[in-house]
Amino acid sequence: MVSLVGTFSCSHPNVCTSGRSPYYGNAKSKKSIIRACMAPPKDFTATKYTGSHKAENLRFTKKLEDETDVLIECRDVYKSFGEKHILRGVSFKIRHGEAVGIIGPSGTGKSTILKIMAGLLAPDKGEVFVRGRKRHGLISDEEISGLRIGLVFQSAALFDSLTVRENVGFLLYENSTMPEEQVAELVTETLAAVGLKDVEDRLPSELSGGMKKRVALARSIILDTTKDTIEPEVLLYDEPTAGLDPIASTVVEDLIRSVHMKGEDALGEPGKIASYVVVTHQHSTIKRAVDRLLFLYEGKVVWQGMTHEFSSSTDPIVRQFASGSLDGPIRY
Ligand SMILES: Nc1ncnc2c1ncn2[C@@H]1O[C@H](COP(=O)(O)OP(=O)(O)OP(=O)(O)O)[C@@H](O)[C@H]1O
């Protein structure tokens, strides 16, 4: 299941003037956004990072080579736009419990790979596996992946004419059988989890940039509590701290950590997000919000490693990028 968090616009085919309220789509169209999911395997446990590339499963001490904890895999993915060959054989895996950053020079295809992972764009060649199942085409009604994938766009992409409550509860008003009062309560709880109080009736224009990003985050983590099974969720963040001052960036970085399963939200509850991937240019976000990094350059993953290995890497591409130097293999 894919939740396209922050991708809606009023021209989105899933948003129309029929349905239970003027701005929510009908039951048929909504299926392309939200679909039923399988429960996560019972033997999933958290993974512990040992400071190296390898991770260790706490319960079974499985090695990384074990594939059961791979939530999303991109295998030899290619993507071109016209004559522009952007992705040229990108391969990586996102495992249960991971916090992964994707970095690399501008225009190298970071947002493109995020959209491919989310099922918004199809690769020209190569495969995307979601919990071991090959994705065919884009998001479709028939696809049951057993994984919620949320995409949080750089601009918070809130509906300007809807209140914070309507924005955060959007998918539940649209898709769930929950009464509106219950959705409203859940919205308030979810806003509290990202540290926001008494903003439900405000319009996005009445919020600061940082608050908007928090509202977008709340919208991405709100869950239908009436469902029997809560499926694991991967959140994909596209430059979540872009345009924020350093302190507002820190707030958002800590929020990203707090909604992760290894974190604790503003209410002291464990986060619900199984894994996340952050595309970022900001050093603070690399340091604070992710554990492992993928470096994308000229259409490929040219380096990957733990965050602490990034600054000490002797790889010339990594060194140049980390130092911001004009001298080196990366040419602008
Ligand atoms: N839908 C599209 N149609 C045509 N070209 C596109 C499309 N989407 C992306 N591109 C091009 O593909 C290239 C990679 O874009 P992408 O946004 O993935 O890069 P990025 O690494 O995220 O860049 P940045 O760090 O600057 O945000 C760019 O040259 C962009 O113009």
The ligand as an SDF file (V2000), in Angstrom:
LIG
                    3D

 31 33  0  0  0  0  0  0  0  0999 V2000
    9.3430   14.2270  -14.9310 N   0  0  0  0  0  0  0  0  0  0  0  0
   10.4970   14.6350  -15.4330 C   0  0  0  0  0  0  0  0  0  0  0  0
   10.6120   14.9760  -16.7200 N   0  0  0  0  0  0  0  0  0  0  0  0
   11.7750   15.3690  -17.2610 C   0  0  0  0  0  0  0  0  0  0  0  0
   12.9100   15.4660  -16.5470 N   0  0  0  0  0  0  0  0  0  0  0  0
   12.8740   15.1460  -15.2600 C   0  0  0  0  0  0  0  0  0  0  0  0
   11.6610   14.7140  -14.6180 C   0  0  0  0  0  0  0  0  0  0  0  0
   11.9240   14.4510  -13.3210 N   0  0  0  0  0  0  0  0  0  0  0  0
   13.2380   14.7130  -13.1380 C   0  0  0  0  0  0  0  0  0  0  0  0
   13.8010   15.1260  -14.2940 N   0  0  0  0  0  0  0  0  0  0  0  0
   15.2000   15.4810  -14.4890 C   0  0  0  0  0  0  0  0  0  0  0  0
   15.9740   14.4090  -13.9820 O   0  0  0  0  0  0  0  0  0  0  0  0
   17.1340   14.9090  -13.3260 C   0  0  0  0  0  0  0  0  0  0  0  0
   17.1840   14.3720  -11.9210 C   0  0  0  0  0  0  0  0  0  0  0  0
   16.1530   14.9810  -11.1600 O   0  0  0  0  0  0  0  0  0  0  0  0
   15.9800   14.6760   -9.6190 P   0  0  0  0  0  0  0  0  0  0  0  0
   14.9690   15.6500   -9.1040 O   0  0  0  0  0  0  0  0  0  0  0  0
   15.7290   13.2460   -9.3960 O   0  0  0  0  0  0  0  0  0  0  0  0
   17.4220   15.0300   -9.0740 O   0  0  0  0  0  0  0  0  0  0  0  0
   17.9260   15.2730   -7.5840 P   0  0  0  0  0  0  0  0  0  0  0  0
   19.1750   14.4970   -7.4310 O   0  0  0  0  0  0  0  0  0  0  0  0
   16.8330   14.9820   -6.6200 O   0  0  0  0  0  0  0  0  0  0  0  0
   18.2510   16.8180   -7.6380 O   0  0  0  0  0  0  0  0  0  0  0  0
   18.3040   17.9330   -6.4900 P   0  0  0  0  0  0  0  0  0  0  0  0
   19.3460   17.4960   -5.5220 O   0  0  0  0  0  0  0  0  0  0  0  0
   18.7160   19.1730   -7.2280 O   0  0  0  0  0  0  0  0  0  0  0  0
   16.9120   18.0260   -5.9010 O   0  0  0  0  0  0  0  0  0  0  0  0
   17.0730   16.4220  -13.4200 C   0  0  0  0  0  0  0  0  0  0  0  0
   17.8390   16.8310  -14.5300 O   0  0  0  0  0  0  0  0  0  0  0  0
   15.6110   16.7060  -13.6900 C   0  0  0  0  0  0  0  0  0  0  0  0
   15.4340   17.8750  -14.4340 O   0  0  0  0  0  0  0  0  0  0  0  0
  1  2  1  0
  2  3  1  0
  2  7  2  0
  3  4  2  0
  4  5  1  0
  5  6  2  0
  6  7  1  0
  6 10  1  0
  7  8  1  0
  8  9  2  0
  9 10  1  0
 10 11  1  0
 11 12  1  0
 11 30  1  0
 12 13  1  0
 13 14  1  0
 13 28  1  0
 14 15  1  0
 15 16  1  0
 16 17  2  0
 16 18  1  0
 16 19  1  0
 19 20  1  0
 20 21  2  0
 20 22  1  0
 20 23  1  0
 23 24  1  0
 24 25  2  0
 24 26  1  0
 24 27  1  0
 28 29  1  0
 28 30  1  0
 30 31  1  0
M  END
$$$$
